[in-house]
Amino acid sequence: MKKALSPNPSPINGRGEPNASTDTPLARLRERGGGEGDSLLDRAKTLRAEQTDAEQRLWYHLRANRLGGLKFKRQKPLGPYIVDFVCVEHALIVEADGGQHGENQEYDQRRDNWLREQGFRVLRFWNNEILGETEAVLESILTAALSPNPSPINGRGEQGETTDAPLARLRERGRGRGLKP
């Protein structure tokens, strides 16, 4: 027996029209009975399926090694937290912050501190920055990924190549294929 399709699927993500009372990922999760009792992995899967516009834009450029050949994962559980995007090879986490993060600064600070204690660098960008200044955001991510990693023992960076224009350098080598020239 075939499953009935949604009457008005969204052309972007295949979901039906949003219900005004459940138009946020958290509200939709609670409506389905998720939330408190769900595993971190279940919550991560839900977040992957219900990305914001800014997360979708950023993921387009980060997925499939499009940004400088870097491998990113999205909505990845790390310890007690779920990070928006992580490049494990370079111990770099990228967070897309909406308006709710202005209200949760203490939580974000505790979370960032825990992630830094695990050896990760955390970059945070406001959604409007991602949507309005995508190229600058990508430049910042690539610069951070290619910059020396601080040593957790002595705080000094490792020796490595740095550049002021990593995207230009990658374009010259034919990499960074997800970026518009």
DOVEXDREN-977453 format. One record per residue: residue in one letter; x, z, y of N, C-alpha, C, CB in turn. Coordinates in steps of 0.05 Angstrom, whole numbers, padded with zeros to 5 digits, always signed. Last residue first. Glycine has a CB too. Example, Ala and Ser with C-alpha at 12.3 -4.5 7.8 and 13.67 -1.06 7.14 Angstrom:
2
S+00257+00142-00045+00273+00143-00021+00258+00157+00001+00282+00114-00012A+00264+00156-00114+00246+00156-00090+00264+00156-00066+00226+00181-00089
//
This chain:
181
P+00660-00164+00639+00684-00169+00657+00677-00166+00686+00696-00196+00651K+00628-00112+00605+00625-00137+00620+00649-00140+00638+00599-00136+00637L+00646-00087+00541+00646-00085+00570+00643-00111+00583+00671-00071+00579G+00653-00091+00488+00627-00083+00497+00624-00082+00527+00619-00057+00485R+00707-00101+00478+00688-00123+00477+00660-00116+00486+00687-00134+00450G+00758-00078+00480+00737-00069+00499+00714-00089+00500+00748-00063+00526R+00810-00128+00477+00794-00105+00466+00774-00097+00487+00813-00082+00458G+00846-00165+00495+00822-00175+00481+00806-00153+00468+00831-00193+00460R+00886-00149+00527+00893-00150+00498+00869-00159+00482+00903-00123+00488E+00860-00147+00575+00882-00166+00572+00889-00170+00543+00906-00156+00588R+00825-00106+00565+00814-00133+00567+00836-00154+00564+00800-00136+00594L+00861-00063+00566+00848-00070+00541+00836-00098+00542+00826-00050+00534R+00874-00063+00621+00895-00067+00601+00883-00075+00574+00912-00041+00597A+00825-00051+00643+00838-00077+00650+00859-00083+00629+00850-00076+00678L+00817+00000+00623+00798-00021+00615+00810-00048+00621+00772-00018+00630P+00859+00031+00645+00858+00026+00617+00839+00003+00609+00850+00051+00602A+00890+00038+00697+00869+00018+00692+00867+00012+00662+00874-00008+00708D+00931+00073+00699+00909+00077+00718+00886+00058+00712+00919+00073+00746T+00957+00102+00639+00953+00080+00657+00930+00086+00676+00949+00053+00642T+01004+00127+00592+00981+00131+00609+00980+00108+00628+00982+00158+00624E+01031+00140+00528+01027+00121+00550+01002+00128+00565+01024+00092+00538G+01060+00205+00516+01044+00182+00510+01040+00164+00534+01017+00191+00499Q+01075+00269+00493+01085+00245+00506+01068+00221+00497+01115+00240+00499E+01025+00319+00502+01043+00303+00485+01053+00279+00501+01029+00295+00459G+01024+00372+00551+01014+00348+00538+01035+00335+00521+01004+00328+00559R+01026+00443+00543+01037+00418+00553+01026+00394+00538+01068+00419+00552G+01007+00488+00518+00992+00478+00541+01003+00452+00553+00991+00498+00562N+01028+00510+00472+01042+00514+00497+01029+00502+00522+01070+00504+00494I+00985+00505+00434+01005+00526+00432+01018+00531+00460+01026+00519+00412P+00952+00461+00441+00939+00488+00441+00959+00511+00441+00920+00491+00418S+00972+00411+00485+00979+00425+00460+00966+00453+00462+01009+00428+00457P+00929+00361+00510+00943+00386+00514+00948+00400+00488+00928+00404+00533N+00941+00293+00499+00925+00316+00491+00941+00341+00497+00917+00315+00461P+00948+00243+00549+00960+00261+00530+00941+00285+00524+00987+00272+00541S+00895+00193+00551+00914+00212+00564+00925+00231+00543+00900+00227+00587L+00857+00164+00525+00884+00154+00524+00905+00173+00537+00886+00127+00537A+00810+00192+00537+00818+00188+00509+00847+00180+00506+00800+00167+00496A+00809+00190+00593+00812+00216+00579+00821+00213+00551+00785+00231+00580T+00802+00134+00599+00826+00148+00610+00831+00175+00597+00822+00152+00641L+00752+00128+00575+00776+00115+00563+00801+00128+00573+00776+00085+00569I+00720+00158+00610+00721+00165+00581+00747+00153+00569+00696+00154+00566S+00728+00131+00659+00735+00159+00656+00738+00168+00627+00714+00177+00670E+00706+00081+00645+00735+00083+00654+00744+00112+00650+00738+00074+00683L+00653+00095+00637+00669+00085+00615+00699+00087+00621+00662+00056+00608V+00641+00109+00690+00638+00129+00669+00655+00120+00645+00609+00132+00660A+00647+00060+00716+00664+00083+00724+00664+00105+00702+00655+00095+00751E+00607+00030+00691+00635+00022+00688+00654+00045+00695+00640-00002+00707T+00559+00057+00706+00568+00056+00678+00597+00049+00676+00551+00034+00664E+00529+00080+00748+00558+00075+00751+00571+00074+00723+00572+00097+00768G+00476+00088+00735+00483+00074+00760+00512+00067+00763+00475+00091+00782L+00474+00114+00685+00457+00091+00690+00466+00075+00714+00428+00100+00693I+00512+00155+00691+00514+00136+00668+00498+00111+00674+00504+00150+00642E+00491+00181+00736+00518+00169+00737+00521+00148+00715+00540+00191+00734N+00442+00200+00717+00442+00180+00738+00470+00167+00742+00433+00192+00764N+00460+00238+00678+00447+00213+00670+00447+00192+00691+00418+00219+00661W+00525+00263+00691+00497+00264+00696+00485+00237+00687+00491+00269+00726F+00574+00279+00642+00565+00260+00662+00534+00264+00666+00571+00231+00654R+00630+00314+00618+00601+00315+00624+00595+00295+00646+00591+00343+00631L+00676+00321+00566+00669+00307+00591+00639+00307+00594+00680+00277+00591V+00718+00365+00534+00690+00359+00539+00688+00345+00567+00673+00385+00538R+00764+00366+00481+00760+00363+00510+00731+00354+00514+00781+00342+00523F+00774+00411+00426+00761+00388+00439+00763+00389+00469+00732+00386+00430G+00791+00457+00400+00810+00436+00406+00799+00411+00418+00824+00429+00381Q+00758+00500+00396+00762+00484+00371+00781+00461+00375+00735+00474+00361E+00756+00516+00448+00770+00533+00429+00775+00519+00403+00755+00559+00424R+00721+00477+00466+00749+00476+00475+00766+00493+00456+00752+00485+00504L+00673+00495+00443+00684+00469+00435+00713+00466+00443+00667+00447+00448W+00668+00544+00471+00670+00544+00442+00683+00518+00433+00643+00549+00429N+00662+00524+00524+00685+00542+00517+00689+00542+00487+00679+00571+00527D+00614+00496+00519+00639+00482+00525+00664+00498+00518+00640+00474+00555R+00580+00540+00508+00582+00518+00489+00609+00503+00494+00559+00498+00492R+00584+00569+00556+00591+00581+00530+00596+00560+00509+00567+00600+00520Q+00565+00529+00592+00592+00540+00595+00601+00553+00569+00593+00560+00618D+00512+00520+00574+00532+00498+00574+00560+00508+00575+00526+00478+00597Y+00492+00572+00586+00492+00562+00558+00513+00540+00556+00464+00552+00549E+00497+00571+00642+00510+00592+00626+00513+00583+00597+00495+00618+00627Q+00464+00528+00657+00492+00527+00662+00508+00547+00646+00498+00531+00691N+00411+00508+00654+00424+00520+00631+00454+00521+00633+00416+00505+00605E+00393+00479+00697+00380+00505+00692+00395+00521+00670+00351+00501+00684G+00420+00432+00694+00423+00448+00718+00413+00476+00714+00409+00435+00742H+00401+00410+00648+00427+00423+00646+00433+00439+00672+00449+00402+00642Q+00354+00384+00659+00352+00410+00645+00379+00424+00645+00342+00406+00617G+00368+00333+00679+00361+00354+00697+00360+00382+00684+00335+00349+00709G+00419+00312+00632+00396+00308+00648+00391+00332+00666+00371+00302+00631D+00483+00290+00612+00466+00313+00622+00443+00304+00639+00484+00333+00637A+00519+00273+00559+00501+00261+00579+00481+00282+00587+00486+00235+00568E+00585+00285+00540+00558+00295+00542+00543+00281+00565+00558+00325+00547V+00635+00273+00495+00622+00263+00519+00593+00272+00518+00624+00232+00521I+00696+00298+00470+00667+00300+00469+00656+00290+00496+00657+00329+00463L+00753+00285+00433+00740+00282+00458+00710+00282+00454+00749+00255+00472A+00795+00279+00395+00784+00306+00401+00770+00306+00428+00805+00327+00401H+00810+00230+00377+00822+00239+00403+00811+00266+00412+00817+00218+00424E+00781+00228+00330+00809+00221+00330+00824+00231+00355+00812+00191+00328V+00728+00239+00345+00743+00259+00330+00773+00254+00332+00734+00260+00301C+00691+00231+00395+00712+00215+00384+00731+00235+00371+00727+00197+00406V+00622+00242+00403+00648+00253+00397+00666+00232+00385+00645+00277+00378F+00563+00256+00440+00582+00236+00430+00609+00249+00425+00585+00211+00449D+00531+00304+00442+00520+00277+00446+00537+00256+00433+00516+00272+00476V+00534+00356+00392+00545+00342+00415+00534+00314+00417+00577+00341+00413I+00504+00414+00373+00503+00385+00369+00513+00372+00394+00473+00375+00362Y+00532+00476+00346+00522+00458+00367+00520+00430+00358+00541+00460+00391P+00559+00509+00312+00531+00516+00317+00518+00497+00337+00529+00544+00327G+00600+00457+00288+00595+00486+00288+00565+00491+00293+00612+00500+00310L+00571+00401+00308+00598+00413+00308+00594+00443+00310+00616+00402+00331P+00532+00344+00294+00534+00373+00293+00564+00382+00291+00519+00384+00268K+00525+00291+00339+00541+00301+00316+00541+00331+00316+00569+00290+00317Q+00505+00247+00370+00489+00270+00362+00501+00282+00336+00460+00262+00357R+00549+00195+00347+00530+00206+00366+00513+00229+00353+00511+00184+00376K+00619+00180+00347+00595+00186+00332+00575+00198+00352+00600+00206+00308F+00668+00129+00360+00651+00151+00369+00628+00155+00350+00640+00146+00397K+00730+00103+00359+00707+00108+00342+00692+00133+00351+00715+00112+00312L+00759+00055+00402+00754+00083+00395+00729+00086+00379+00752+00100+00421G+00769+00005+00421+00774+00009+00393+00770+00038+00384+00802+00001+00386G+00753+00004+00474+00781+00007+00468+00787+00012+00439+00792+00029+00484L+00692+00009+00458+00708+00019+00480+00736+00024+00470+00695+00046+00492R+00671-00007+00408+00670-00025+00431+00688-00016+00454+00642-00028+00440N+00663+00016+00358+00690+00014+00368+00692-00004+00393+00710+00004+00347A+00608+00022+00350+00622-00001+00337+00650-00005+00349+00606-00026+00339R+00589+00051+00414+00586+00046+00385+00603+00023+00376+00556+00040+00379L+00595+00053+00469+00613+00069+00452+00612+00061+00423+00606+00098+00455H+00556+00021+00493+00584+00016+00499+00604+00031+00481+00590+00023+00528Y+00509+00043+00472+00514+00014+00470+00543+00008+00474+00496-00001+00491W+00513+00096+00489+00517+00090+00461+00522+00060+00456+00493+00099+00444L+00499+00090+00543+00526+00099+00536+00532+00091+00507+00529+00129+00540R+00445+00075+00537+00464+00057+00552+00492+00064+00544+00460+00060+00582Q+00424+00119+00510+00422+00092+00498+00443+00073+00511+00394+00080+00500E+00432+00159+00547+00446+00161+00521+00446+00133+00507+00432+00181+00503A+00398+00141+00587+00426+00144+00593+00442+00145+00567+00432+00169+00610D+00348+00144+00562+00358+00118+00571+00388+00119+00576+00343+00109+00597T+00354+00189+00505+00346+00183+00533+00357+00155+00540+00357+00204+00553Q+00335+00182+00436+00355+00183+00457+00342+00178+00485+00377+00163+00452E+00312+00195+00385+00298+00198+00410+00317+00201+00433+00279+00222+00409A+00344+00192+00340+00321+00174+00341+00307+00175+00369+00301+00182+00320R+00380+00232+00351+00390+00205+00349+00367+00185+00352+00405+00200+00323L+00347+00277+00348+00359+00270+00374+00369+00241+00373+00381+00289+00381T+00336+00276+00293+00314+00273+00312+00325+00264+00339+00298+00299+00315K+00387+00286+00273+00374+00261+00266+00351+00256+00286+00363+00262+00237A+00396+00338+00293+00413+00316+00302+00400+00289+00297+00440+00318+00288R+00357+00366+00264+00355+00364+00293+00372+00341+00304+00363+00391+00307D+00379+00361+00213+00352+00350+00219+00348+00346+00249+00331+00369+00207L+00428+00388+00221+00428+00360+00214+00401+00347+00220+00436+00356+00185L+00410+00440+00229+00424+00426+00251+00424+00396+00246+00453+00437+00254S+00344+00448+00203+00373+00449+00201+00385+00434+00224+00383+00438+00173D+00288+00482+00231+00301+00458+00223+00331+00463+00221+00296+00435+00243G+00264+00527+00252+00271+00528+00224+00286+00503+00214+00247+00531+00208E+00258+00514+00309+00272+00538+00300+00281+00536+00271+00254+00561+00303G+00243+00449+00300+00254+00468+00320+00269+00490+00306+00231+00479+00336G+00181+00420+00279+00210+00424+00278+00218+00444+00298+00224+00398+00283G+00129+00405+00280+00135+00429+00265+00165+00435+00264+00123+00428+00238R+00119+00363+00312+00121+00357+00283+00128+00382+00267+00143+00336+00279E+00121+00389+00361+00095+00379+00352+00096+00373+00322+00088+00353+00367R+00176+00398+00367+00158+00421+00362+00131+00412+00351+00153+00437+00388L+00192+00345+00376+00203+00360+00353+00185+00384+00346+00231+00370+00359R+00165+00334+00423+00159+00318+00399+00169+00333+00374+00171+00290+00401A+00191+00370+00457+00162+00373+00453+00154+00357+00427+00147+00362+00477L+00244+00350+00455+00238+00377+00446+00208+00381+00440+00247+00398+00466P+00238+00298+00478+00247+00302+00450+00240+00329+00439+00276+00297+00448T+00176+00289+00513+00204+00298+00513+00212+00302+00484+00207+00325+00529D+00122+00278+00513+00141+00257+00523+00169+00267+00525+00131+00248+00550T+00073+00299+00497+00096+00300+00479+00117+00280+00487+00087+00295+00450S+00034+00290+00534+00040+00318+00527+00064+00321+00509+00016+00331+00513A+00032+00234+00536+00040+00250+00560+00048+00278+00553+00018+00249+00581N+00059+00198+00485+00037+00215+00492+00047+00233+00515+00027+00232+00467P+00085+00132+00488+00089+00161+00489+00063+00175+00497+00111+00168+00508E+00068+00082+00440+00067+00091+00468+00070+00121+00468+00041+00082+00481G+00112+00081+00382+00088+00076+00397+00089+00086+00425+00065+00087+00383R+00179+00055+00372+00159+00077+00371+00135+00069+00387+00171+00103+00381G+00217+00015+00377+00198+00013+00355+00178+00036+00353+00213+00012+00330N+00251+00013+00420+00259+00030+00398+00238+00031+00376+00263+00057+00408I+00235-00031+00453+00262-00021+00453+00268-00006+00427+00267-00004+00477P+00181-00043+00451+00200-00064+00443+00229-00054+00441+00199-00087+00462S+00139+00004+00422+00157-00001+00444+00176-00023+00435+00172+00025+00452P+00075-00014+00394+00103-00005+00391+00119-00012+00416+00115-00017+00366N+00015+00000+00392+00031-00010+00415+00060-00002+00412+00019+00000+00441P-00003+00018+00341-00017-00003+00356-00001-00016+00379-00043+00008+00367S+00043+00022+00287+00033+00034+00312+00020+00012+00328+00057+00047+00328L+00020-00001+00223+00038-00001+00245+00026+00012+00269+00048-00029+00252A+00006+00029+00161-00004+00018+00185+00017+00020+00208-00031+00031+00194K+00040+00012+00102+00035+00032+00122+00026+00019+00148+00061+00049+00127K+00012-00018+00044+00028-00020+00068+00020+00002+00088+00025-00047+00081M+00017+00000-00023+00000+00000+00000+00018+00000+00025-00019+00024+00000
//
